[in-house]
């Protein structure tokens, strides 16, 4: 299996959003780590994040794995969408 997967949103040949997942092994499972999420300055994250996830979620489902988002923008998006909880590995600690 490939250890890295890139996801991009293009519009009229222009990069709108991009992220890379890297497969890591934890003591309990393997999961995909999502580091930085690039959102082009002229675009709206509320529009671009769902487009990225439209690519990422079927990929995760096909591999029966989860994702560990590290970018604050994506963490906030996952937090605001409880329907994504079964994809989310290792949520941030909350009081």
C-alpha positions in Angstrom: 0.0 0.0 0.0 1.1 3.5 -0.8 2.1 5.5 2.4 1.2 8.9 1.0 -1.8 10.2 -0.8 -2.4 13.7 -2.2 -5.8 15.4 -2.7 -6.3 18.6 -4.6 -9.1 20.9 -5.8 -8.5 22.6 -9.1 -10.8 25.1 -10.8 -10.0 26.3 -14.3 -6.5 24.8 -13.8 -5.9 26.9 -10.7 -5.1 25.2 -7.3 -7.9 26.0 -4.8 -7.0 23.5 -2.0 -4.6 20.7 -1.3 -3.6 18.3 1.5 -1.5 15.2 1.8 -2.3 12.2 3.9 0.5 10.0 5.3 -0.1 6.5 6.6 1.4 5.9 10.0 1.3 2.9 12.4 0.1 3.5 15.9 0.1 0.9 18.7 -3.6 0.2 18.1 -4.0 0.7 14.4 -2.8 2.3 11.2 -4.2 5.7 10.4 -3.8 8.5 7.9 -2.3 11.8 9.2 -3.5 14.9 7.5 -1.0 17.7 8.0 -1.3 21.2 6.5 -4.3 22.0 4.5 -3.6 24.6 1.8 -6.5 26.9 0.9 -5.9 29.5 -1.8 -6.2 33.0 -0.4 -9.0 34.0 -2.8 -11.1 30.9 -2.0 -13.6 30.2 0.8 -12.6 27.4 3.2 -16.3 26.6 3.8 -16.5 25.8 0.1 -13.2 24.1 -0.4 -13.0 21.8 2.7 -16.1 19.8 1.7 -14.7 19.4 -1.8 -11.5 17.9 -0.3 -13.5 15.7 2.0 -15.6 14.5 -1.0 -12.3 12.9 -2.2 -10.8 11.9 1.1 -13.8 10.2 2.8 -14.4 7.6 0.0 -10.6 6.9 0.1 -10.8 6.3 3.8 -13.9 4.1 3.5 -12.3 2.0 0.8 -9.3 1.3 3.0 -11.4 1.0 6.2 -9.2 3.5 8.0 -9.4 6.8 9.9 -7.7 10.2 9.6 -5.9 12.2 12.2 -6.2 15.9 11.1 -3.5 18.1 12.5 -4.4 21.4 10.7 -6.5 23.7 12.9 -8.8 24.5 10.1 -9.6 20.9 9.4 -9.9 20.1 13.2 -12.5 22.9 13.4 -14.4 21.5 10.4 -14.4 18.0 11.9 -15.6 19.5 15.3 -18.4 21.3 13.6 -19.6 18.2 11.7 -20.3 15.3 14.1 -21.3 13.1 11.2 -17.5 12.8 10.5 -16.7 11.4 13.9 -16.3 7.8 12.8 -13.5 8.9 10.4 -11.7 11.0 13.1 -8.8 9.3 14.8 -7.5 10.8 18.1 -9.6 13.9 18.7 -8.0 16.8 20.5 -8.4 16.7 24.3 -11.2 18.9 25.7 -12.2 19.9 29.2 
